[in-house]
Amino acid sequence: MTNEKLQEKTISTEPVFSGKVISLQIDTVELPDGTKAKREIIRHPGAVAVLAVKDGRLLLVDQYRQAMARCELEIPAGKLEKDEDPMEAARRELQEETGYRCGKLTKLHSFYTSPGFADEIIHLYVAEDLTAGEMTPDEDEFLEVIEASFDEVQQYISEGRIADAKTILAAYIWQLQLAQTSGQGRK
């Protein structure tokens, strides 16, 4: 899948930081024309996200995001633990963040969040046959579950209350599912 004439060759890697969730390294690379350049790269273990619709309403979590300095409405999501199966992580995150368990879980897509500087990949699943239960968020996780109609989700996107790529992508996939179910698109 690599176009050989565009490939960069790694000459050296300098570790800069290693934290609980990410690490940062600076790679020196040789470019296709033979010159050298630096690449700052964030390494991430990967994550999962879950599109879960209950009674025609999308399950969202409202959570403060320090990097954005505000609350953000997002679909349930979380990072993969070491060697964790993404499907099991999706089940775990759905239950931890919303209290819901699902009878059926289907993988939709995997995508990179910011391939220009990070290797984080998110595995997106759709959860069906939902059963209510008890939330068990991580000890440093404070969130509220919001159930939103399609129109409310579109409003939240236009207002900027939903601004992350995974949730916007999930909303558009939901829109496609609704269009297929009804036989017509929403305007």
VOBA-1610 file (N, C-alpha, C; in pm, whole numbers, padded with zeros to 5 digits, always signed):
BEGIN
Met+00081-00121+00000Met+00000+00000+00000Met+00085+00126+00000Thr+00215+00111+00016Thr+00302+00228+00019Thr+00352+00260-00121Asn+00336+00384-00161Asn+00391+00432-00286Asn+00541+00452-00262Glu+00623+00365-00318Glu+00768+00364-00291Glu+00834+00498-00317Lys+00790+00569-00419Lys+00858+00695-00452Lys+00827+00808-00354Leu+00727+00788-00266Leu+00694+00888-00165Leu+00741+00851-00025Gln+00789+00730-00009Gln+00825+00678+00123Gln+00942+00753+00185Glu+00930+00777+00315Glu+01038+00838+00393Glu+01109+00727+00471Lys+01240+00736+00479Lys+01319+00636+00551Lys+01358+00693+00688Thr+01327+00619+00795Thr+01363+00663+00929Thr+01512+00640+00952Ile+01581+00748+00987Ile+01724+00741+01015Ile+01749+00722+01164Ser+01673+00797+01245Ser+01687+00784+01391Ser+01557+00825+01459Thr+01542+00776+01582Thr+01426+00809+01665Thr+01475+00854+01802Glu+01427+00970+01845Glu+01462+01024+01976Glu+01337+01026+02064Pro+01332+00939+02168Pro+01218+00946+02261Pro+01224+01077+02339Val+01108+01143+02351Val+01102+01272+02421Val+01021+01260+02549Phe+00909+01187+02544Phe+00819+01179+02659Phe+00745+01047+02652Ser+00723+00988+02770Ser+00641+00867+02779Ser+00548+00883+02898Gly+00417+00888+02871Gly+00318+00910+02975Gly+00224+00793+02991Lys+00117+00817+03065Lys+00016+00714+03091Lys-00059+00673+02964Val-00086+00770+02877Val-00165+00743+02757Val-00084+00753+02629Ile+00003+00850+02619Ile+00077+00872+02494Ile+00228+00877+02518Ser+00300+00865+02408Ser+00443+00895+02410Ser+00472+00984+02289Leu+00580+01060+02299Leu+00620+01151+02193Leu+00763+01118+02153Gln+00785+01111+02023Gln+00919+01087+01972Gln+00945+01182+01856Ile+01073+01208+01829Ile+01111+01288+01713Ile+01194+01197+01624Asp+01143+01174+01504Asp+01214+01093+01406Asp+01289+01184+01309Thr+01410+01146+01276Thr+01481+01208+01166Thr+01461+01116+01047Val+01413+01173+00939Val+01382+01092+00820Val+01458+01144+00698Glu+01479+01052+00605Glu+01532+01090+00474Glu+01414+01097+00379Leu+01398+01212+00316Leu+01289+01234+00224Leu+01318+01172+00088Pro+01219+01157+00003Pro+01241+01095-00128Pro+01349+01162-00213Asp+01372+01291-00191Asp+01476+01361-00270Asp+01614+01354-00205Gly+01625+01279-00092Gly+01754+01261-00025Gly+01782+01359+00087Thr+01700+01464+00102Thr+01722+01558+00211Thr+01664+01498+00340Lys+01700+01560+00453Lys+01654+01511+00583Lys+01552+01608+00643Ala+01465+01552+00727Ala+01364+01632+00796Ala+01334+01568+00931Lys+01270+01645+01019Lys+01229+01596+01151Lys+01078+01573+01149Arg+01034+01468+01216Arg+00891+01437+01229Arg+00861+01415+01377Glu+00771+01496+01432Glu+00725+01478+01570Glu+00607+01382+01566Ile+00618+01272+01640Ile+00517+01166+01632Ile+00466+01131+01771Ile+00333+01129+01784Ile+00269+01084+01908Ile+00228+00940+01888Arg+00266+00855+01981Arg+00226+00714+01981Arg+00112+00698+02081His+00009+00625+02039His-00112+00605+02119His-00153+00459+02105Pro-00206+00397+02211Pro-00240+00254+02204Pro-00364+00222+02120Gly-00436+00324+02074Gly-00559+00301+01998Gly-00679+00315+02089Ala-00795+00324+02028Ala-00917+00347+02104Ala-01037+00284+02033Val-01148+00284+02104Val-01274+00236+02050Val-01380+00344+02072Ala-01484+00338+01990Ala-01598+00429+02005Ala-01722+00350+01966Val-01836+00388+02027Val-01958+00309+02009Val-02075+00398+01969Leu-02135+00364+01857Leu-02259+00425+01810Leu-02372+00341+01866Ala-02443+00396+01964Ala-02551+00322+02031Ala-02678+00406+02029Val-02783+00351+01968Val-02911+00420+01957Val-03015+00340+02033Lys-03080+00407+02128Lys-03184+00345+02210Lys-03315+00419+02186Asp-03414+00346+02138Asp-03547+00405+02113Asp-03539+00532+02028Gly-03456+00527+01924Gly-03445+00641+01834Gly-03362+00757+01886Arg-03287+00734+01993Arg-03205+00840+02053Arg-03061+00792+02068Leu-02967+00875+02026Leu-02825+00843+02033Leu-02775+00861+02176Leu-02702+00761+02227Leu-02641+00773+02359Leu-02513+00854+02347Leu-02507+00963+02423Leu-02390+01050+02428Leu-02345+01063+02572Val-02219+01097+02591Val-02171+01132+02724Val-02123+01276+02722Asp-02160+01350+02825Asp-02117+01487+02842Asp-02000+01482+02940Gln-01885+01531+02896Gln-01763+01516+02975Gln-01674+01637+02955Tyr-01611+01683+03062Tyr-01516+01794+03052Tyr-01390+01745+02985Arg-01340+01821+02887Arg-01217+01787+02816Arg-01115+01898+02841Gln-01015+01866+02918Gln-00914+01965+02958Gln-00844+02026+02837Ala-00814+01946+02735Ala-00744+01998+02618Ala-00825+02106+02547Met-00957+02098+02556Met-01046+02196+02493Met-01094+02300+02593Ala-01072+02275+02722Ala-01115+02363+02831Ala-01266+02384+02832Arg-01340+02275+02803Arg-01487+02282+02805Arg-01545+02142+02802Cys-01676+02134+02824Cys-01746+02007+02812Cys-01772+01976+02665Glu-01776+01849+02635Glu-01797+01801+02498Glu-01895+01685+02503Leu-01993+01685+02413Leu-02083+01571+02398Leu-02019+01475+02299Glu-02002+01350+02340Glu-01935+01251+02256Glu-02007+01118+02267Ile-01986+01032+02167Ile-02032+00895+02180Ile-01940+00825+02281Pro-01987+00718+02346Pro-01901+00645+02440Pro-01773+00599+02371Ala-01661+00616+02438Ala-01532+00583+02377Ala-01426+00569+02485Gly-01315+00508+02449Gly-01204+00498+02541Gly-01087+00427+02479Lys-00973+00438+02546Lys-00850+00380+02490Lys-00845+00230+02515Leu-00771+00165+02428Leu-00747+00022+02442Leu-00644-00003+02550Glu-00667-00105+02630Glu-00566-00149+02726Glu-00467-00238+02651Lys-00352-00263+02709Lys-00249-00344+02643Lys-00305-00481+02602Asp-00291-00515+02475Asp-00334-00643+02417Asp-00485-00666+02425Glu-00564-00563+02449Glu-00709-00578+02460Glu-00772-00589+02321Asp-00867-00679+02308Asp-00943-00695+02185Asp-01034-00572+02169Pro-01031-00504+02053Pro-01112-00384+02037Pro-01262-00407+02059Met-01315-00521+02018Met-01458-00546+02037Met-01492-00556+02186Glu-01407-00624+02261Glu-01429-00633+02405Glu-01414-00496+02471Ala-01320-00416+02422Ala-01303-00280+02475Ala-01427-00195+02448Ala-01487-00213+02330Ala-01609-00138+02296Ala-01722-00176+02391Arg-01738-00305+02418Arg-01840-00350+02513Arg-01814-00289+02651Arg-01688-00292+02693Arg-01649-00239+02824Arg-01678-00090+02834Glu-01636-00014+02734Glu-01656+00131+02738Glu-01804+00168+02736Leu-01884+00099+02657Leu-02028+00126+02654Leu-02087+00107+02793Gln-02053-00002+02858Gln-02107-00031+02990Gln-02053+00068+03095Glu-01922+00092+03093Glu-01863+00183+03192Glu-01923+00323+03183Glu-01936+00375+03061Glu-01974+00515+03044Glu-02124+00540+03039Thr-02203+00438+03000Thr-02348+00460+02989Thr-02431+00367+03077Gly-02371+00258+03122Gly-02445+00158+03197Gly-02510+00053+03107Tyr-02515+00079+02978Tyr-02582-00014+02886Tyr-02490-00128+02842Arg-02551-00244+02827Arg-02486-00360+02765Arg-02556-00383+02632Cys-02486-00447+02540Cys-02547-00470+02409Cys-02549-00619+02377Gly-02656-00660+02308Gly-02667-00798+02264Gly-02592-00823+02136Lys-02574-00717+02057Lys-02505-00730+01928Lys-02411-00610+01911Leu-02290-00639+01865Leu-02190-00535+01841Leu-02126-00563+01706Thr-02129-00463+01619Thr-02076-00480+01483Thr-01973-00371+01454Lys-01859-00412+01400Lys-01756-00314+01364Lys-01797-00242+01236Leu-01787-00109+01240Leu-01819-00027+01123Leu-01694+00012+01045His-01599+00075+01114His-01478+00126+01050His-01366+00139+01154Ser-01244+00146+01104Ser-01130+00190+01184Ser-01069+00308+01110Phe-01031+00411+01184Phe-00976+00530+01119Phe-00871+00595+01208Tyr-00777+00664+01144Tyr-00673+00737+01215Tyr-00723+00878+01245Thr-00693+00926+01366Thr-00744+01056+01407Thr-00666+01173+01347Ser-00535+01164+01345Ser-00450+01273+01296Ser-00321+01215+01239Pro-00327+01152+01121Pro-00211+01079+01070Pro-00089+01165+01038Gly-00103+01295+01039Gly+00012+01381+01016Gly+00111+01380+01130Phe+00065+01344+01252Phe+00157+01344+01366Phe+00126+01238+01472Ala+00020+01159+01454Ala-00017+01060+01556Ala-00055+00928+01491Asp-00029+00818+01562Asp-00068+00686+01510Asp-00196+00634+01574Glu-00269+00720+01649Glu-00393+00675+01713Glu-00493+00627+01609Ile-00545+00508+01631Ile-00650+00453+01548Ile-00772+00428+01635Ile-00890+00463+01583Ile-01015+00440+01656Ile-01095+00336+01580His-01142+00236+01654His-01227+00132+01599His-01370+00168+01637Leu-01454+00193+01536Leu-01591+00237+01558Leu-01687+00119+01543Tyr-01772+00101+01643Tyr-01869-00009+01646Tyr-02010+00047+01659Val-02107-00033+01613Val-02247-00002+01638Val-02300-00107+01735Ala-02367-00062+01840Ala-02423-00151+01943Ala-02574-00159+01924Glu-02626-00281+01933Glu-02770-00303+01919Glu-02819-00390+02033Asp-02951-00399+02046Asp-03014-00478+02152Asp-02962-00434+02289Leu-02985-00308+02320Leu-02932-00248+02443Leu-03017-00284+02565Thr-02947-00308+02675Thr-03010-00336+02804Thr-02949-00242+02907Ala-03035-00172+02981Ala-02987-00077+03081Ala-02922-00149+03198Gly-02824-00081+03256Gly-02754-00133+03372Gly-02693-00017+03448Glu-02586-00045+03519Glu-02522+00056+03604Glu-02391+00103+03542Met-02370+00235+03541Met-02245+00292+03494Met-02133+00260+03592Thr-02013+00238+03539Thr-01894+00217+03623Thr-01776+00294+03562Pro-01785+00427+03561Pro-01677+00504+03499Pro-01545+00488+03575Asp-01435+00518+03505Asp-01304+00518+03569Asp-01305+00618+03685Glu-01215+00600+03780Glu-01216+00685+03900Glu-01189+00832+03868Asp-01123+00862+03756Asp-01097+01001+03720Asp-01190+01050+03609Glu-01302+00980+03590Glu-01396+01011+03484Glu-01529+01057+03544Phe-01569+01179+03512Phe-01695+01234+03559Phe-01775+01271+03435Leu-01891+01208+03419Leu-01968+01230+03298Leu-02116+01209+03323Glu-02195+01260+03231Glu-02340+01241+03234Glu-02383+01181+03102Val-02480+01091+03105Val-02533+01031+02984Val-02647+01118+02932Ile-02644+01145+02805Ile-02746+01223+02736Ile-02802+01136+02624Glu-02934+01131+02612Glu-02997+01061+02500Glu-03054+01169+02409Ala-03008+01171+02282Ala-03046+01279+02191Ala-03108+01225+02063Ser-03213+01293+02019Ser-03276+01259+01891Ser-03181+01299+01778Phe-03212+01252+01658Phe-03129+01289+01543Phe-03124+01441+01526Asp-03239+01506+01535Asp-03243+01651+01519Asp-03164+01723+01627Glu-03171+01672+01751Glu-03092+01732+01859Glu-02942+01715+01832Val-02902+01599+01784Val-02760+01576+01752Val-02714+01675+01646Gln-02795+01694+01542Gln-02759+01791+01437Gln-02747+01932+01495Gln-02836+01967+01587Gln-02830+02098+01652Gln-02702+02111+01736Tyr-02668+02005+01810Tyr-02546+02007+01892Tyr-02421+02024+01804Ile-02423+01961+01686Ile-02310+01977+01594Ile-02303+02122+01545Ser-02415+02179+01507Ser-02415+02316+01455Ser-02377+02418+01564Glu-02410+02387+01689Glu-02374+02476+01801Glu-02230+02456+01849Gly-02165+02348+01802Gly-02030+02319+01847Gly-02023+02240+01977Arg-02138+02196+02031Arg-02136+02112+02152Arg-02083+01974+02120Ile-02103+01931+01997Ile-02037+01811+01943Ile-01938+01862+01841Ala-01808+01839+01869Ala-01705+01892+01780Ala-01594+01792+01751Asp-01604+01671+01804Asp-01499+01574+01779Asp-01535+01487+01659Ala-01432+01445+01586Ala-01451+01374+01460Ala-01526+01242+01476Lys-01496+01165+01580Lys-01560+01034+01593Lys-01710+01046+01613Thr-01754+01146+01688Thr-01896+01163+01713Thr-01967+01220+01589Ile-01903+01312+01521Ile-01961+01364+01397Ile-01971+01252+01293Leu-01867+01171+01281Leu-01871+01057+01189Leu-01985+00963+01226Ala-02000+00933+01354Ala-02108+00845+01400Ala-02244+00904+01367Ala-02259+01036+01381Ala-02387+01101+01350Ala-02420+01086+01202Tyr-02321+01099+01116Tyr-02347+01084+00972Tyr-02374+00939+00934Ile-02311+00845+01002Ile-02343+00704+00979Ile-02486+00677+01024Trp-02525+00732+01139Trp-02662+00718+01187Trp-02760+00776+01084Gln-02726+00892+01029Gln-02810+00954+00927Gln-02827+00860+00807Leu-02720+00797+00763Leu-02728+00702+00652Leu-02816+00583+00688Gln-02801+00533+00811Gln-02885+00421+00856Gln-03033+00461+00856Leu-03063+00581+00903Leu-03201+00629+00904Leu-03255+00641+00762Ala-03172+00690+00671Ala-03214+00705+00532Ala-03242+00570+00468Gln-03158+00472+00497Gln-03178+00338+00442Gln-03305+00275+00499Thr-03327+00296+00629Thr-03446+00239+00695Thr-03574+00300+00642Ser-03574+00432+00622Ser-03695+00501+00578Ser-03710+00503+00427Gly-03601+00469+00356Gly-03607+00472+00211Gly-03590+00610+00153Gln-03562+00708+00240Gln-03540+00845+00192Gln-03442+00915+00285Gly-03370+01011+00233Gly-03273+01086+00313Gly-03338+01196+00392Arg-03269+01241+00498Arg-03314+01357+00574Arg-03255+01481+00510Lys-03327+01587+00520Lys-03277+01714+00465Lys-03221+01799+00574
//
